[in-house]
Amino acid sequence: MNKNELVRAMANNAGITLKDAAIALDGFIDAITAGLKEGEKIQISGFGTFEIKEKPERDGFNPKTGEQIRISATKIPTFKFGKAYKDSFN
């Protein structure tokens, strides 16, 4: 499912227009992004948790040359599904 298909499904399920569903989806994504940038952990009960995880600096290698390189520390957004949501598939 791509974004357009998701917007269409949201509109059908909520009984709203495609335009309103697109605005709602964009608003949701913007709110999650802003919260994560501020260092917040975002929990949606019954669904899951968005948070930022920090990957420490580490050694790696260039696959083309085999040369060792230093990979900088970085922050990555992650999502973990809640237990109730995962259990709904079994």
PyMOL Python script that loads the backbone (N, CA, C, O; Angstrom):
from pymol import cmd

cmd.read_pdbstr("""\
ATOM      1  N   MET A   1       0.858  -1.172   0.000  1.00  0.00           N
ATOM      2  CA  MET A   1       0.000   0.000   0.000  1.00  0.00           C
ATOM      3  C   MET A   1       0.903   1.233   0.000  1.00  0.00           C
ATOM      4  O   MET A   1       1.804   1.351   0.831  1.00  0.00           O
ATOM      5  N   ASN A   2       0.660   2.141  -0.927  1.00  0.00           N
ATOM      6  CA  ASN A   2       1.417   3.390  -0.949  1.00  0.00           C
ATOM      7  C   ASN A   2       0.609   4.496  -0.260  1.00  0.00           C
ATOM      8  O   ASN A   2      -0.490   4.252   0.237  1.00  0.00           O
ATOM      9  N   LYS A   3       1.161   5.706  -0.237  1.00  0.00           N
ATOM     10  CA  LYS A   3       0.519   6.799   0.485  1.00  0.00           C
ATOM     11  C   LYS A   3      -0.877   7.119  -0.062  1.00  0.00           C
ATOM     12  O   LYS A   3      -1.809   7.328   0.715  1.00  0.00           O
ATOM     13  N   ASN A   4      -1.030   7.160  -1.385  1.00  0.00           N
ATOM     14  CA  ASN A   4      -2.333   7.463  -1.979  1.00  0.00           C
ATOM     15  C   ASN A   4      -3.371   6.405  -1.605  1.00  0.00           C
ATOM     16  O   ASN A   4      -4.522   6.733  -1.316  1.00  0.00           O
ATOM     17  N   GLU A   5      -2.965   5.147  -1.613  1.00  0.00           N
ATOM     18  CA  GLU A   5      -3.879   4.073  -1.242  1.00  0.00           C
ATOM     19  C   GLU A   5      -4.242   4.160   0.247  1.00  0.00           C
ATOM     20  O   GLU A   5      -5.379   3.888   0.632  1.00  0.00           O
ATOM     21  N   LEU A   6      -3.268   4.542   1.076  1.00  0.00           N
ATOM     22  CA  LEU A   6      -3.533   4.718   2.497  1.00  0.00           C
ATOM     23  C   LEU A   6      -4.522   5.856   2.728  1.00  0.00           C
ATOM     24  O   LEU A   6      -5.439   5.725   3.538  1.00  0.00           O
ATOM     25  N   VAL A   7      -4.342   6.966   2.027  1.00  0.00           N
ATOM     26  CA  VAL A   7      -5.266   8.099   2.144  1.00  0.00           C
ATOM     27  C   VAL A   7      -6.671   7.664   1.740  1.00  0.00           C
ATOM     28  O   VAL A   7      -7.647   8.012   2.405  1.00  0.00           O
ATOM     29  N   ARG A   8      -6.773   6.917   0.668  1.00  0.00           N
ATOM     30  CA  ARG A   8      -8.078   6.439   0.198  1.00  0.00           C
ATOM     31  C   ARG A   8      -8.726   5.525   1.243  1.00  0.00           C
ATOM     32  O   ARG A   8      -9.921   5.643   1.515  1.00  0.00           O
ATOM     33  N   ALA A   9      -7.943   4.620   1.824  1.00  0.00           N
ATOM     34  CA  ALA A   9      -8.468   3.719   2.852  1.00  0.00           C
ATOM     35  C   ALA A   9      -8.900   4.505   4.088  1.00  0.00           C
ATOM     36  O   ALA A   9      -9.944   4.214   4.672  1.00  0.00           O
ATOM     37  N   MET A  10      -8.105   5.499   4.491  1.00  0.00           N
ATOM     38  CA  MET A  10      -8.460   6.336   5.639  1.00  0.00           C
ATOM     39  C   MET A  10      -9.779   7.065   5.381  1.00  0.00           C
ATOM     40  O   MET A  10     -10.649   7.118   6.250  1.00  0.00           O
ATOM     41  N   ALA A  11      -9.916   7.620   4.190  1.00  0.00           N
ATOM     42  CA  ALA A  11     -11.133   8.356   3.839  1.00  0.00           C
ATOM     43  C   ALA A  11     -12.353   7.435   3.883  1.00  0.00           C
ATOM     44  O   ALA A  11     -13.399   7.808   4.415  1.00  0.00           O
ATOM     45  N   ASN A  12     -12.215   6.240   3.328  1.00  0.00           N
ATOM     46  CA  ASN A  12     -13.334   5.284   3.327  1.00  0.00           C
ATOM     47  C   ASN A  12     -13.690   4.835   4.737  1.00  0.00           C
ATOM     48  O   ASN A  12     -14.868   4.775   5.087  1.00  0.00           O
ATOM     49  N   ASN A  13     -12.686   4.520   5.550  1.00  0.00           N
ATOM     50  CA  ASN A  13     -12.933   4.028   6.908  1.00  0.00           C
ATOM     51  C   ASN A  13     -13.504   5.104   7.822  1.00  0.00           C
ATOM     52  O   ASN A  13     -14.321   4.806   8.693  1.00  0.00           O
ATOM     53  N   ALA A  14     -13.080   6.350   7.633  1.00  0.00           N
ATOM     54  CA  ALA A  14     -13.525   7.437   8.511  1.00  0.00           C
ATOM     55  C   ALA A  14     -14.736   8.183   7.954  1.00  0.00           C
ATOM     56  O   ALA A  14     -15.336   8.998   8.654  1.00  0.00           O
ATOM     57  N   GLY A  15     -15.095   7.911   6.707  1.00  0.00           N
ATOM     58  CA  GLY A  15     -16.224   8.606   6.099  1.00  0.00           C
ATOM     59  C   GLY A  15     -15.945  10.080   5.858  1.00  0.00           C
ATOM     60  O   GLY A  15     -16.826  10.923   6.028  1.00  0.00           O
ATOM     61  N   ILE A  16     -14.703  10.391   5.457  1.00  0.00           N
ATOM     62  CA  ILE A  16     -14.306  11.775   5.176  1.00  0.00           C
ATOM     63  C   ILE A  16     -13.808  11.874   3.740  1.00  0.00           C
ATOM     64  O   ILE A  16     -13.644  10.864   3.056  1.00  0.00           O
ATOM     65  N   THR A  17     -13.573  13.095   3.295  1.00  0.00           N
ATOM     66  CA  THR A  17     -13.108  13.299   1.924  1.00  0.00           C
ATOM     67  C   THR A  17     -11.641  12.898   1.797  1.00  0.00           C
ATOM     68  O   THR A  17     -10.913  12.817   2.786  1.00  0.00           O
ATOM     69  N   LEU A  18     -11.231  12.651   0.564  1.00  0.00           N
ATOM     70  CA  LEU A  18      -9.824  12.339   0.300  1.00  0.00           C
ATOM     71  C   LEU A  18      -8.924  13.483   0.740  1.00  0.00           C
ATOM     72  O   LEU A  18      -7.841  13.255   1.279  1.00  0.00           O
ATOM     73  N   LYS A  19      -9.370  14.712   0.511  1.00  0.00           N
ATOM     74  CA  LYS A  19      -8.581  15.878   0.890  1.00  0.00           C
ATOM     75  C   LYS A  19      -8.386  15.936   2.403  1.00  0.00           C
ATOM     76  O   LYS A  19      -7.279  16.179   2.884  1.00  0.00           O
ATOM     77  N   ASP A  20      -9.467  15.713   3.147  1.00  0.00           N
ATOM     78  CA  ASP A  20      -9.371  15.722   4.610  1.00  0.00           C
ATOM     79  C   ASP A  20      -8.484  14.587   5.121  1.00  0.00           C
ATOM     80  O   ASP A  20      -7.725  14.774   6.073  1.00  0.00           O
ATOM     81  N   ALA A  21      -8.574  13.419   4.498  1.00  0.00           N
ATOM     82  CA  ALA A  21      -7.741  12.286   4.903  1.00  0.00           C
ATOM     83  C   ALA A  21      -6.269  12.580   4.625  1.00  0.00           C
ATOM     84  O   ALA A  21      -5.406  12.240   5.435  1.00  0.00           O
ATOM     85  N   ALA A  22      -5.978  13.206   3.492  1.00  0.00           N
ATOM     86  CA  ALA A  22      -4.597  13.560   3.156  1.00  0.00           C
ATOM     87  C   ALA A  22      -4.051  14.576   4.154  1.00  0.00           C
ATOM     88  O   ALA A  22      -2.903  14.469   4.584  1.00  0.00           O
ATOM     89  N   ILE A  23      -4.869  15.560   4.523  1.00  0.00           N
ATOM     90  CA  ILE A  23      -4.461  16.567   5.518  1.00  0.00           C
ATOM     91  C   ILE A  23      -4.206  15.889   6.861  1.00  0.00           C
ATOM     92  O   ILE A  23      -3.225  16.203   7.536  1.00  0.00           O
ATOM     93  N   ALA A  24      -5.076  14.968   7.254  1.00  0.00           N
ATOM     94  CA  ALA A  24      -4.928  14.259   8.530  1.00  0.00           C
ATOM     95  C   ALA A  24      -3.648  13.420   8.545  1.00  0.00           C
ATOM     96  O   ALA A  24      -2.916  13.423   9.536  1.00  0.00           O
ATOM     97  N   LEU A  25      -3.378  12.711   7.463  1.00  0.00           N
ATOM     98  CA  LEU A  25      -2.178  11.881   7.388  1.00  0.00           C
ATOM     99  C   LEU A  25      -0.920  12.743   7.441  1.00  0.00           C
ATOM    100  O   LEU A  25       0.023  12.428   8.167  1.00  0.00           O
ATOM    101  N   ASP A  26      -0.907  13.831   6.671  1.00  0.00           N
ATOM    102  CA  ASP A  26       0.254  14.733   6.689  1.00  0.00           C
ATOM    103  C   ASP A  26       0.442  15.334   8.083  1.00  0.00           C
ATOM    104  O   ASP A  26       1.571  15.474   8.553  1.00  0.00           O
ATOM    105  N   GLY A  27      -0.654  15.685   8.740  1.00  0.00           N
ATOM    106  CA  GLY A  27      -0.586  16.223  10.091  1.00  0.00           C
ATOM    107  C   GLY A  27      -0.027  15.200  11.072  1.00  0.00           C
ATOM    108  O   GLY A  27       0.778  15.542  11.939  1.00  0.00           O
ATOM    109  N   PHE A  28      -0.448  13.956  10.938  1.00  0.00           N
ATOM    110  CA  PHE A  28       0.047  12.881  11.788  1.00  0.00           C
ATOM    111  C   PHE A  28       1.556  12.705  11.614  1.00  0.00           C
ATOM    112  O   PHE A  28       2.299  12.633  12.593  1.00  0.00           O
ATOM    113  N   ILE A  29       1.996  12.638  10.364  1.00  0.00           N
ATOM    114  CA  ILE A  29       3.425  12.462  10.077  1.00  0.00           C
ATOM    115  C   ILE A  29       4.221  13.650  10.607  1.00  0.00           C
ATOM    116  O   ILE A  29       5.280  13.469  11.209  1.00  0.00           O
ATOM    117  N   ASP A  30       3.717  14.867  10.386  1.00  0.00           N
ATOM    118  CA  ASP A  30       4.416  16.066  10.872  1.00  0.00           C
ATOM    119  C   ASP A  30       4.509  16.086  12.391  1.00  0.00           C
ATOM    120  O   ASP A  30       5.544  16.464  12.939  1.00  0.00           O
ATOM    121  N   ALA A  31       3.444  15.684  13.079  1.00  0.00           N
ATOM    122  CA  ALA A  31       3.443  15.679  14.544  1.00  0.00           C
ATOM    123  C   ALA A  31       4.435  14.648  15.084  1.00  0.00           C
ATOM    124  O   ALA A  31       5.155  14.930  16.043  1.00  0.00           O
ATOM    125  N   ILE A  32       4.482  13.478  14.492  1.00  0.00           N
ATOM    126  CA  ILE A  32       5.429  12.437  14.912  1.00  0.00           C
ATOM    127  C   ILE A  32       6.855  12.926  14.679  1.00  0.00           C
ATOM    128  O   ILE A  32       7.708  12.794  15.557  1.00  0.00           O
ATOM    129  N   THR A  33       7.116  13.486  13.509  1.00  0.00           N
ATOM    130  CA  THR A  33       8.449  13.979  13.171  1.00  0.00           C
ATOM    131  C   THR A  33       8.897  15.074  14.129  1.00  0.00           C
ATOM    132  O   THR A  33      10.028  15.051  14.614  1.00  0.00           O
ATOM    133  N   ALA A  34       8.018  16.033  14.406  1.00  0.00           N
ATOM    134  CA  ALA A  34       8.360  17.131  15.310  1.00  0.00           C
ATOM    135  C   ALA A  34       8.641  16.608  16.716  1.00  0.00           C
ATOM    136  O   ALA A  34       9.591  17.051  17.363  1.00  0.00           O
ATOM    137  N   GLY A  35       7.835  15.682  17.188  1.00  0.00           N
ATOM    138  CA  GLY A  35       8.040  15.111  18.511  1.00  0.00           C
ATOM    139  C   GLY A  35       9.370  14.388  18.617  1.00  0.00           C
ATOM    140  O   GLY A  35      10.086  14.533  19.608  1.00  0.00           O
ATOM    141  N   LEU A  36       9.697  13.609  17.597  1.00  0.00           N
ATOM    142  CA  LEU A  36      10.962  12.878  17.608  1.00  0.00           C
ATOM    143  C   LEU A  36      12.159  13.824  17.561  1.00  0.00           C
ATOM    144  O   LEU A  36      13.170  13.587  18.222  1.00  0.00           O
ATOM    145  N   LYS A  37      12.043  14.891  16.782  1.00  0.00           N
ATOM    146  CA  LYS A  37      13.132  15.871  16.702  1.00  0.00           C
ATOM    147  C   LYS A  37      13.365  16.558  18.042  1.00  0.00           C
ATOM    148  O   LYS A  37      14.481  16.984  18.338  1.00  0.00           O
ATOM    149  N   GLU A  38      12.315  16.667  18.853  1.00  0.00           N
ATOM    150  CA  GLU A  38      12.433  17.277  20.172  1.00  0.00           C
ATOM    151  C   GLU A  38      12.871  16.260  21.224  1.00  0.00           C
ATOM    152  O   GLU A  38      12.991  16.594  22.403  1.00  0.00           O
ATOM    153  N   GLY A  39      13.109  15.015  20.794  1.00  0.00           N
ATOM    154  CA  GLY A  39      13.573  13.984  21.710  1.00  0.00           C
ATOM    155  C   GLY A  39      12.469  13.267  22.462  1.00  0.00           C
ATOM    156  O   GLY A  39      12.738  12.536  23.415  1.00  0.00           O
ATOM    157  N   GLU A  40      11.240  13.468  22.047  1.00  0.00           N
ATOM    158  CA  GLU A  40      10.110  12.823  22.723  1.00  0.00           C
ATOM    159  C   GLU A  40       9.944  11.383  22.263  1.00  0.00           C
ATOM    160  O   GLU A  40      10.295  11.029  21.137  1.00  0.00           O
ATOM    161  N   LYS A  41       9.405  10.564  23.151  1.00  0.00           N
ATOM    162  CA  LYS A  41       8.999   9.202  22.838  1.00  0.00           C
ATOM    163  C   LYS A  41       7.486   9.265  22.639  1.00  0.00           C
ATOM    164  O   LYS A  41       6.770   9.754  23.513  1.00  0.00           O
ATOM    165  N   ILE A  42       6.994   8.780  21.512  1.00  0.00           N
ATOM    166  CA  ILE A  42       5.575   8.889  21.193  1.00  0.00           C
ATOM    167  C   ILE A  42       4.937   7.510  21.258  1.00  0.00           C
ATOM    168  O   ILE A  42       5.260   6.628  20.463  1.00  0.00           O
ATOM    169  N   GLN A  43       4.029   7.332  22.212  1.00  0.00           N
ATOM    170  CA  GLN A  43       3.358   6.056  22.413  1.00  0.00           C
ATOM    171  C   GLN A  43       1.900   6.176  22.002  1.00  0.00           C
ATOM    172  O   GLN A  43       1.182   7.073  22.446  1.00  0.00           O
ATOM    173  N   ILE A  44       1.479   5.260  21.149  1.00  0.00           N
ATOM    174  CA  ILE A  44       0.081   5.193  20.747  1.00  0.00           C
ATOM    175  C   ILE A  44      -0.456   3.882  21.318  1.00  0.00           C
ATOM    176  O   ILE A  44      -0.148   2.799  20.821  1.00  0.00           O
ATOM    177  N   SER A  45      -1.255   4.001  22.358  1.00  0.00           N
ATOM    178  CA  SER A  45      -1.755   2.835  23.080  1.00  0.00           C
ATOM    179  C   SER A  45      -2.447   1.865  22.129  1.00  0.00           C
ATOM    180  O   SER A  45      -3.288   2.257  21.320  1.00  0.00           O
ATOM    181  N   GLY A  46      -2.080   0.606  22.242  1.00  0.00           N
ATOM    182  CA  GLY A  46      -2.680  -0.428  21.405  1.00  0.00           C
ATOM    183  C   GLY A  46      -2.067  -0.530  20.028  1.00  0.00           C
ATOM    184  O   GLY A  46      -2.466  -1.392  19.245  1.00  0.00           O
ATOM    185  N   PHE A  47      -1.099   0.332  19.703  1.00  0.00           N
ATOM    186  CA  PHE A  47      -0.484   0.306  18.380  1.00  0.00           C
ATOM    187  C   PHE A  47       1.027   0.155  18.474  1.00  0.00           C
ATOM    188  O   PHE A  47       1.580  -0.842  18.009  1.00  0.00           O
ATOM    189  N   GLY A  48       1.713   1.151  19.081  1.00  0.00           N
ATOM    190  CA  GLY A  48       3.162   1.044  19.177  1.00  0.00           C
ATOM    191  C   GLY A  48       3.815   2.325  19.638  1.00  0.00           C
ATOM    192  O   GLY A  48       3.144   3.273  20.045  1.00  0.00           O
ATOM    193  N   THR A  49       5.150   2.340  19.569  1.00  0.00           N
ATOM    194  CA  THR A  49       5.949   3.446  20.082  1.00  0.00           C
ATOM    195  C   THR A  49       6.979   3.903  19.062  1.00  0.00           C
ATOM    196  O   THR A  49       7.720   3.096  18.500  1.00  0.00           O
ATOM    197  N   PHE A  50       7.011   5.204  18.833  1.00  0.00           N
ATOM    198  CA  PHE A  50       8.035   5.825  18.005  1.00  0.00           C
ATOM    199  C   PHE A  50       9.079   6.420  18.942  1.00  0.00           C
ATOM    200  O   PHE A  50       8.718   7.040  19.942  1.00  0.00           O
ATOM    201  N   GLU A  51      10.363   6.244  18.642  1.00  0.00           N
ATOM    202  CA  GLU A  51      11.401   6.885  19.429  1.00  0.00           C
ATOM    203  C   GLU A  51      12.683   6.988  18.618  1.00  0.00           C
ATOM    204  O   GLU A  51      12.832   6.364  17.568  1.00  0.00           O
ATOM    205  N   ILE A  52      13.610   7.798  19.137  1.00  0.00           N
ATOM    206  CA  ILE A  52      14.917   7.956  18.517  1.00  0.00           C
ATOM    207  C   ILE A  52      15.906   7.074  19.267  1.00  0.00           C
ATOM    208  O   ILE A  52      15.960   7.097  20.497  1.00  0.00           O
ATOM    209  N   LYS A  53      16.679   6.304  18.529  1.00  0.00           N
ATOM    210  CA  LYS A  53      17.736   5.491  19.131  1.00  0.00           C
ATOM    211  C   LYS A  53      19.074   6.024  18.625  1.00  0.00           C
ATOM    212  O   LYS A  53      19.203   6.462  17.482  1.00  0.00           O
ATOM    213  N   GLU A  54      20.048   5.973  19.501  1.00  0.00           N
ATOM    214  CA  GLU A  54      21.381   6.442  19.134  1.00  0.00           C
ATOM    215  C   GLU A  54      22.277   5.250  18.837  1.00  0.00           C
ATOM    216  O   GLU A  54      22.379   4.315  19.632  1.00  0.00           O
ATOM    217  N   LYS A  55      22.930   5.300  17.666  1.00  0.00           N
ATOM    218  CA  LYS A  55      23.901   4.280  17.307  1.00  0.00           C
ATOM    219  C   LYS A  55      25.280   4.868  17.591  1.00  0.00           C
ATOM    220  O   LYS A  55      25.598   5.947  17.090  1.00  0.00           O
ATOM    221  N   PRO A  56      26.102   4.186  18.382  1.00  0.00           N
ATOM    222  CA  PRO A  56      27.419   4.729  18.724  1.00  0.00           C
ATOM    223  C   PRO A  56      28.379   4.704  17.532  1.00  0.00           C
ATOM    224  O   PRO A  56      28.161   4.002  16.544  1.00  0.00           O
ATOM    225  N   GLU A  57      29.435   5.482  17.658  1.00  0.00           N
ATOM    226  CA  GLU A  57      30.491   5.472  16.643  1.00  0.00           C
ATOM    227  C   GLU A  57      31.087   4.067  16.607  1.00  0.00           C
ATOM    228  O   GLU A  57      31.216   3.418  17.645  1.00  0.00           O
ATOM    229  N   ARG A  58      31.447   3.602  15.424  1.00  0.00           N
ATOM    230  CA  ARG A  58      31.972   2.242  15.303  1.00  0.00           C
ATOM    231  C   ARG A  58      32.917   2.126  14.119  1.00  0.00           C
ATOM    232  O   ARG A  58      32.961   2.998  13.251  1.00  0.00           O
ATOM    233  N   ASP A  59      33.665   1.045  14.101  1.00  0.00           N
ATOM    234  CA  ASP A  59      34.555   0.762  12.976  1.00  0.00           C
ATOM    235  C   ASP A  59      33.805  -0.007  11.915  1.00  0.00           C
ATOM    236  O   ASP A  59      32.947  -0.835  12.222  1.00  0.00           O
ATOM    237  N   GLY A  60      34.127   0.266  10.675  1.00  0.00           N
ATOM    238  CA  GLY A  60      33.526  -0.435   9.556  1.00  0.00           C
ATOM    239  C   GLY A  60      34.560  -0.580   8.459  1.00  0.00           C
ATOM    240  O   GLY A  60      35.747  -0.359   8.698  1.00  0.00           O
ATOM    241  N   PHE A  61      34.137  -0.944   7.272  1.00  0.00           N
ATOM    242  CA  PHE A  61      35.070  -1.039   6.150  1.00  0.00           C
ATOM    243  C   PHE A  61      34.360  -0.679   4.864  1.00  0.00           C
ATOM    244  O   PHE A  61      33.148  -0.845   4.728  1.00  0.00           O
ATOM    245  N   ASN A  62      35.139  -0.185   3.931  1.00  0.00           N
ATOM    246  CA  ASN A  62      34.641   0.140   2.604  1.00  0.00           C
ATOM    247  C   ASN A  62      34.568  -1.167   1.825  1.00  0.00           C
ATOM    248  O   ASN A  62      35.604  -1.794   1.603  1.00  0.00           O
ATOM    249  N   PRO A  63      33.377  -1.603   1.401  1.00  0.00           N
ATOM    250  CA  PRO A  63      33.265  -2.890   0.719  1.00  0.00           C
ATOM    251  C   PRO A  63      34.000  -2.951  -0.619  1.00  0.00           C
ATOM    252  O   PRO A  63      34.380  -4.034  -1.064  1.00  0.00           O
ATOM    253  N   LYS A  64      34.203  -1.801  -1.267  1.00  0.00           N
ATOM    254  CA  LYS A  64      34.922  -1.798  -2.545  1.00  0.00           C
ATOM    255  C   LYS A  64      36.415  -2.023  -2.362  1.00  0.00           C
ATOM    256  O   LYS A  64      37.031  -2.817  -3.074  1.00  0.00           O
ATOM    257  N   THR A  65      36.989  -1.307  -1.392  1.00  0.00           N
ATOM    258  CA  THR A  65      38.439  -1.334  -1.225  1.00  0.00           C
ATOM    259  C   THR A  65      38.895  -2.188  -0.050  1.00  0.00           C
ATOM    260  O   THR A  65      40.064  -2.570   0.020  1.00  0.00           O
ATOM    261  N   GLY A  66      37.993  -2.490   0.867  1.00  0.00           N
ATOM    262  CA  GLY A  66      38.364  -3.239   2.056  1.00  0.00           C
ATOM    263  C   GLY A  66      39.030  -2.366   3.109  1.00  0.00           C
ATOM    264  O   GLY A  66      39.422  -2.855   4.169  1.00  0.00           O
ATOM    265  N   GLU A  67      39.159  -1.069   2.819  1.00  0.00           N
ATOM    266  CA  GLU A  67      39.797  -0.129   3.742  1.00  0.00           C
ATOM    267  C   GLU A  67      38.936   0.069   4.983  1.00  0.00           C
ATOM    268  O   GLU A  67      37.715   0.200   4.890  1.00  0.00           O
ATOM    269  N   GLN A  68      39.588   0.090   6.149  1.00  0.00           N
ATOM    270  CA  GLN A  68      38.858   0.336   7.390  1.00  0.00           C
ATOM    271  C   GLN A  68      38.503   1.805   7.494  1.00  0.00           C
ATOM    272  O   GLN A  68      39.305   2.678   7.163  1.00  0.00           O
ATOM    273  N   ILE A  69      37.268   2.071   7.966  1.00  0.00           N
ATOM    274  CA  ILE A  69      36.803   3.451   8.136  1.00  0.00           C
ATOM    275  C   ILE A  69      36.125   3.573   9.501  1.00  0.00           C
ATOM    276  O   ILE A  69      35.750   2.576  10.119  1.00  0.00           O
ATOM    277  N   ARG A  70      35.979   4.801   9.950  1.00  0.00           N
ATOM    278  CA  ARG A  70      35.281   5.081  11.201  1.00  0.00           C
ATOM    279  C   ARG A  70      33.890   5.591  10.836  1.00  0.00           C
ATOM    280  O   ARG A  70      33.760   6.570  10.101  1.00  0.00           O
ATOM    281  N   ILE A  71      32.855   4.933  11.344  1.00  0.00           N
ATOM    282  CA  ILE A  71      31.479   5.335  11.076  1.00  0.00           C
ATOM    283  C   ILE A  71      31.010   6.181  12.249  1.00  0.00           C
ATOM    284  O   ILE A  71      31.043   5.737  13.397  1.00  0.00           O
ATOM    285  N   SER A  72      30.573   7.399  11.956  1.00  0.00           N
ATOM    286  CA  SER A  72      30.171   8.354  12.993  1.00  0.00           C
ATOM    287  C   SER A  72      28.932   7.879  13.743  1.00  0.00           C
ATOM    288  O   SER A  72      28.136   7.095  13.227  1.00  0.00           O
ATOM    289  N   ALA A  73      28.788   8.368  14.963  1.00  0.00           N
ATOM    290  CA  ALA A  73      27.574   8.110  15.747  1.00  0.00           C
ATOM    291  C   ALA A  73      26.402   8.766  15.029  1.00  0.00           C
ATOM    292  O   ALA A  73      26.568   9.787  14.362  1.00  0.00           O
ATOM    293  N   THR A  74      25.240   8.187  15.164  1.00  0.00           N
ATOM    294  CA  THR A  74      24.063   8.723  14.489  1.00  0.00           C
ATOM    295  C   THR A  74      22.803   8.434  15.297  1.00  0.00           C
ATOM    296  O   THR A  74      22.789   7.547  16.151  1.00  0.00           O
ATOM    297  N   LYS A  75      21.766   9.180  15.024  1.00  0.00           N
ATOM    298  CA  LYS A  75      20.458   8.967  15.636  1.00  0.00           C
ATOM    299  C   LYS A  75      19.517   8.472  14.549  1.00  0.00           C
ATOM    300  O   LYS A  75      19.509   8.996  13.435  1.00  0.00           O
ATOM    301  N   ILE A  76      18.718   7.453  14.882  1.00  0.00           N
ATOM    302  CA  ILE A  76      17.776   6.919  13.902  1.00  0.00           C
ATOM    303  C   ILE A  76      16.385   6.799  14.523  1.00  0.00           C
ATOM    304  O   ILE A  76      16.258   6.417  15.687  1.00  0.00           O
ATOM    305  N   PRO A  77      15.339   7.122  13.753  1.00  0.00           N
ATOM    306  CA  PRO A  77      13.983   6.927  14.259  1.00  0.00           C
ATOM    307  C   PRO A  77      13.633   5.445  14.193  1.00  0.00           C
ATOM    308  O   PRO A  77      13.975   4.759  13.230  1.00  0.00           O
ATOM    309  N   THR A  78      12.949   4.959  15.225  1.00  0.00           N
ATOM    310  CA  THR A  78      12.533   3.553  15.248  1.00  0.00           C
ATOM    311  C   THR A  78      11.055   3.471  15.634  1.00  0.00           C
ATOM    312  O   THR A  78      10.489   4.401  16.210  1.00  0.00           O
ATOM    313  N   PHE A  79      10.461   2.349  15.304  1.00  0.00           N
ATOM    314  CA  PHE A  79       9.078   2.083  15.688  1.00  0.00           C
ATOM    315  C   PHE A  79       9.010   0.664  16.204  1.00  0.00           C
ATOM    316  O   PHE A  79       9.538  -0.258  15.582  1.00  0.00           O
ATOM    317  N   LYS A  80       8.358   0.486  17.346  1.00  0.00           N
ATOM    318  CA  LYS A  80       8.166  -0.841  17.911  1.00  0.00           C
ATOM    319  C   LYS A  80       6.668  -1.052  18.102  1.00  0.00           C
ATOM    320  O   LYS A  80       6.004  -0.277  18.790  1.00  0.00           O
ATOM    321  N   PHE A  81       6.144  -2.113  17.483  1.00  0.00           N
ATOM    322  CA  PHE A  81       4.731  -2.422  17.623  1.00  0.00           C
ATOM    323  C   PHE A  81       4.430  -2.856  19.048  1.00  0.00           C
ATOM    324  O   PHE A  81       5.250  -3.510  19.692  1.00  0.00           O
ATOM    325  N   GLY A  82       3.254  -2.492  19.537  1.00  0.00           N
ATOM    326  CA  GLY A  82       2.799  -2.903  20.861  1.00  0.00           C
ATOM    327  C   GLY A  82       2.392  -4.362  20.866  1.00  0.00           C
ATOM    328  O   GLY A  82       2.051  -4.924  19.825  1.00  0.00           O
ATOM    329  N   LYS A  83       2.428  -4.973  22.041  1.00  0.00           N
ATOM    330  CA  LYS A  83       2.104  -6.383  22.179  1.00  0.00           C
ATOM    331  C   LYS A  83       0.678  -6.686  21.718  1.00  0.00           C
ATOM    332  O   LYS A  83       0.453  -7.661  21.001  1.00  0.00           O
ATOM    333  N   ALA A  84      -0.277  -5.864  22.122  1.00  0.00           N
ATOM    334  CA  ALA A  84      -1.672  -6.100  21.745  1.00  0.00           C
ATOM    335  C   ALA A  84      -1.837  -6.063  20.228  1.00  0.00           C
ATOM    336  O   ALA A  84      -2.590  -6.860  19.667  1.00  0.00           O
ATOM    337  N   TYR A  85      -1.147  -5.151  19.567  1.00  0.00           N
ATOM    338  CA  TYR A  85      -1.251  -5.048  18.111  1.00  0.00           C
ATOM    339  C   TYR A  85      -0.643  -6.277  17.447  1.00  0.00           C
ATOM    340  O   TYR A  85      -1.233  -6.849  16.530  1.00  0.00           O
ATOM    341  N   LYS A  86       0.552  -6.688  17.916  1.00  0.00           N
ATOM    342  CA  LYS A  86       1.194  -7.884  17.354  1.00  0.00           C
ATOM    343  C   LYS A  86       0.333  -9.120  17.571  1.00  0.00           C
ATOM    344  O   LYS A  86       0.201  -9.965  16.686  1.00  0.00           O
ATOM    345  N   ASP A  87      -0.252  -9.212  18.765  1.00  0.00           N
ATOM    346  CA  ASP A  87      -1.082 -10.378  19.078  1.00  0.00           C
ATOM    347  C   ASP A  87      -2.337 -10.460  18.226  1.00  0.00           C
ATOM    348  O   ASP A  87      -2.896 -11.543  18.054  1.00  0.00           O
ATOM    349  N   SER A  88      -2.788  -9.326  17.687  1.00  0.00           N
ATOM    350  CA  SER A  88      -4.018  -9.313  16.877  1.00  0.00           C
ATOM    351  C   SER A  88      -3.837 -10.066  15.555  1.00  0.00           C
ATOM    352  O   SER A  88      -4.822 -10.373  14.883  1.00  0.00           O
ATOM    353  N   PHE A  89      -2.600 -10.364  15.178  1.00  0.00           N
ATOM    354  CA  PHE A  89      -2.345 -11.074  13.930  1.00  0.00           C
ATOM    355  C   PHE A  89      -2.249 -12.582  14.118  1.00  0.00           C
ATOM    356  O   PHE A  89      -2.164 -13.322  13.138  1.00  0.00           O
ATOM    357  N   ASN A  90      -2.260 -13.039  15.345  1.00  0.00           N
ATOM    358  CA  ASN A  90      -2.129 -14.475  15.625  1.00  0.00           C
ATOM    359  C   ASN A  90      -3.389 -15.059  16.197  1.00  0.00           C
ATOM    360  O   ASN A  90      -3.440 -16.255  16.485  1.00  0.00           O
TER     361      ASN A  90
END
""", "prot")
cmd.dss("prot")
cmd.show_as("cartoon", "prot")
cmd.util.cbc("prot")
cmd.orient("prot")
